[in-house]
Amino acid sequence: MLIEQRTYTVAPGKLRDYLHLYEKHGVRVHAENLGHWFGCYVSEIGPLNQVVHLWGFESFEDRMRRRAALAADPRWTEYLRIAAGLVVQQESKLLQPSAFTPALAPIQP
């Protein structure tokens, strides 16, 4: 399994707005298209105003296929429209678990 760690830096003072909109309009369509969701986390120490999402994929090709499906979903396009301006920076990392790392269990939103 491949884990994607997506980190979003939210505009100062907008973290609650981001989380509210994501919970109401984004998480369900995100999870339906991407599949293995391991959660949404908020930074408490270090760089602040950051939200980290963890997603699991069978392979890089699986990730590319699922992200293309998400981009084509009109519900996702609408979410991006209403959330515009909240995120000021975004970073994506692909993580390969070590052989001795136990499997994570996906969360159902």
Secondary structure, DSSP 8 states (H G I E B T S, - for coil): -EEEEEEEEE-TT-HHHHHHHIIIIIHHHHHHHH-EEEEEEE--SSS-SEEEEEEEESSHHHHHHHHHHHHH-HHHHHHHHHTTTSEEEEEEEEE---TTS--------
